[in-house]
């Protein structure tokens, strides 16, 4: 078993865990598809880890900002907000979340990279499909040319045979 097959087997064991890995036909096509899936899985895992780390960092930043604002409010004597003000702030916050209002941040950049990676995988899959189609067309063209050459040889033999038959008939008269 080569290194690629070992990596693929390890990945399948990681995915299926304690369940048994379903049987599949081992040929170039299935191995290629599974390998592509494995790479896409690891790539997405990497991006998800980056986004998760970015979210953890944002949680820390927002907590620090909340503490700073609380100290600021206390320094001006507004440490306790009225229930009505708290309701208005919550409504404003939920509206911002609903409208997906945000500033350009690292997470937007990571989401853009994820979209780019997905587009790259889609393009690679289309390229493989086009390559397979081109190979099939090339094979059919080669076969058609071979048949054409055989027919041309057959026609030449028939012409020679007809010429010989015609010559025999003329000599026979």
C-alpha positions in Angstrom: 0.0 0.0 0.0 1.6 3.3 -1.0 1.6 6.5 1.1 -1.4 8.0 -0.7 -3.5 4.9 0.0 -2.3 4.8 3.6 -3.3 8.5 4.1 -6.7 7.8 2.5 -7.2 4.8 4.7 -6.2 6.8 7.8 -8.6 9.6 6.8 -11.5 7.1 6.2 -10.9 5.6 9.7 -10.9 9.1 11.1 -14.2 9.9 9.4 -16.0 6.7 10.2 -14.5 6.3 13.7 -15.8 3.1 15.3 -18.0 2.2 12.4 -16.7 0.0 9.6 -15.6 1.7 6.4 -18.0 0.9 3.6 -16.6 -1.2 0.8 -15.7 0.6 -2.4 -14.2 -0.4 -5.7 -10.5 0.4 -5.6 -9.6 1.9 -8.9 -8.0 5.1 -10.2 -11.3 7.0 -10.3 -12.6 6.2 -6.8 -9.1 6.7 -5.3 -8.9 10.1 -7.1 -12.3 11.2 -5.9 -11.7 10.0 -2.3 -8.4 11.8 -2.3 -10.0 15.0 -3.6 -12.6 14.7 -0.8 -9.9 14.1 1.8 -8.0 17.2 0.7 -11.2 19.3 0.6 -12.1 18.0 4.1 -8.7 18.9 5.5 -8.8 22.3 3.8 -12.2 23.1 5.2 -11.1 21.9 8.6 -8.2 24.3 8.5 -10.5 27.2 7.5 -13.0 26.3 10.2 -10.2 26.2 12.8 -9.1 29.7 11.6 -12.7 31.0 11.9 -13.1 29.5 15.3 -9.9 31.0 16.5 -11.0 34.4 15.0 -14.3 34.1 16.9 -12.5 33.3 20.1 -10.4 36.3 19.7 -13.4 38.5 19.0 -15.1 37.1 22.2 -12.1 38.3 24.1 -12.0 41.6 22.4 -15.7 42.2 22.9 -15.4 41.2 26.6 -12.6 43.6 27.1 -14.6 46.3 25.3 -17.6 45.6 27.5 -15.5 46.0 30.6 -14.0 49.2 29.3 -17.5 50.6 28.5 -18.7 49.5 31.9 -15.8 51.4 33.6 -16.6 54.4 31.4 -20.3 54.3 32.4 -19.4 54.0 36.1 -17.0 57.0 35.8 -19.8 59.2 34.5 -22.4 57.8 37.0 -24.4 55.7 34.5 -23.4 52.3 35.8 -27.1 51.2 36.2 -29.3 51.6 33.1 -33.0 51.7 33.4 -34.9 48.6 32.3 -36.4 50.5 29.4 -32.9 51.6 28.2 -31.7 48.0 28.5 -34.7 46.8 26.4 -33.9 49.4 23.7 -30.2 48.4 23.7 -31.1 44.8 23.3 -33.6 45.6 20.5 -30.9 47.6 18.7 -28.4 44.8 19.2 -30.7 42.1 17.8 -31.6 44.4 14.8 -27.9 44.7 14.1 -27.4 41.0 14.2 -30.5 40.4 12.0 -29.2 42.9 9.4 -25.8 41.3 9.6 -24.2 44.6 10.2 -20.4 44.3 10.7 -17.2 46.0 9.9 -14.7 44.4 7.5 -12.6 42.1 9.7 -10.3 39.1 9.5 -13.4 36.8 9.6 -14.6 38.4 6.3 -11.2 37.7 4.8 -11.3 34.1 6.0 -14.8 33.6 4.6 -13.6 35.0 1.3 -10.7 32.5 1.3 -13.2 29.7 1.9 -15.3 30.8 -1.0 -12.2 31.0 -3.2 -11.2 27.4 -2.1 -14.6 26.1 -3.0 -14.5 27.8 -6.4 -11.0 26.3 -7.0 -12.3 22.8 -6.1 -15.3 23.2 -8.4 -13.0 24.4 -11.2 -10.7 21.4 -10.7 -13.6 19.0 -10.9 -14.8 20.7 -14.1 -11.2 20.4 -15.5 -11.1 16.7 -14.7 -14.5 16.2 -16.4 -13.3 18.1 -19.5 -10.0 16.1 -19.5 -12.0 12.8 -19.4 -14.2 14.1 -22.2 -11.2 15.1 -24.3 -9.6 11.7 -23.8 -12.7 10.0 -24.9 -13.1 12.2 -28.0 -9.4 11.6 -28.8 -9.9 7.9 -28.6 -13.0 7.9 -30.7 -11.2 10.1 -33.3 -8.2 7.7 -33.4 -10.6 4.8 -33.9 -12.4 6.6 -36.7 -9.2 7.4 -38.5 -8.1 3.8 -38.2 -11.4 2.7 -39.7 -11.1 5.3 -42.5 -7.6 3.9 -43.3 -8.9 0.4 -43.4 -11.8 1.4 -45.7 -9.3 3.2 -48.0 -7.1 0.1 -48.1 -10.2 -2.0 -48.9 -11.2 0.5 -51.6 -7.7 0.3 -53.2 -7.9 -3.5 -53.2 -11.3 -3.4 -54.8 -10.2 -1.0 -57.4 -7.2 -3.1 -58.2 -9.4 -6.2 -58.3 -11.9 -4.5 -60.5 -9.2 -3.3 -62.9 -7.8 -6.9 -63.1 -11.3 -8.3 -63.7 -11.8 -5.6 -66.4 -8.5 -6.5 -68.0 -9.3 -10.2 -68.0 -12.7 -9.5 -69.6 -11.1 -7.3 -72.3 -8.4 -9.9 -73.0 -11.0 -12.6 -73.0 -13.0 -11.0 -75.9 
